Amino acid sequence: MSITIRRATKDDCPRLLELIKELALYEKAPEEVTVTLEHFVESGFGTNPVWWAFVAEENELVLGFALYYIRYSTWKGQRMYLEDILVTEQARGKGIGKLLFDQLIVEAKEKKLSGIVWQVLEWNEPAINFYKKYNANFDPEWINCSVPI
């Protein structure tokens, strides 16, 4: 297996959106993906990008990705927020997730960010076990909130 980790490009966006839909299906919420390809591309590669990503590629096929943005914590300063990390189902168990996560750590250090934060569904044991390998802190005290507009 020869996996390459690289920065996502605009041309990767259709495949990334496919993988995002695969993730939503896995998370039992396929109907929640409402972003259009045009909006997704503009948000990542337009004049003011708000997200960045790394892809894991083998034989020119993207098998996984990690998409993040920078958030600001009044307590900690700038932090990387990992929005999504996914390795497609048929490629899981080959260390691709570790390659992606390790690249995120390198990126966060290079950007001098104070850490990486993310959410994981409480029933997603494979992901939780993966994050435990990084000595991640889990904080059940906070409740997720959102307001649809």
C-alpha positions, 0 to 999 in steps of 0.5 A: 500500500502506497498512501500519499497524504497531501493538501486537498485541492479544488479538484478534490471537492466532488470526491470530498463531498462523496466521502462527506455523504458516506460519513453522514450515512455512517452517522445515521444522518444522510439527510443532514448533508445539504451543502451544495458542491458550489458552496463547498468549493467556494468555502474552501477555495474562494477568495476567503477560504474558511476550511482546509483539508488533507487527503489520503490518496492511493493510485490517484483515488482519495480514500480519506480526508481530514477537514479543519478550520481555525477557531478562536478560544478566549481561554486558549487562543487559536485552535484547530477544529477538526470538522471531519475525518473519514477513511472510506469503509473499504480502506479502514484498518490500514493506518490511513486515519493515523497518517491523516491525524498525524498530519493534522498535528504537524499542521497545528504545530507549524501554525503554532495553534494551541491544540486540536479540538473536535466532537465524536458521537458517543456511540462511535466506539471505533473513533473513540478508541482511535482518539484514545491512542492520542491520549485525547481528553473527552469532556461529557460536561458540554452540551452541543447547541445550534440554531438553524437559520 
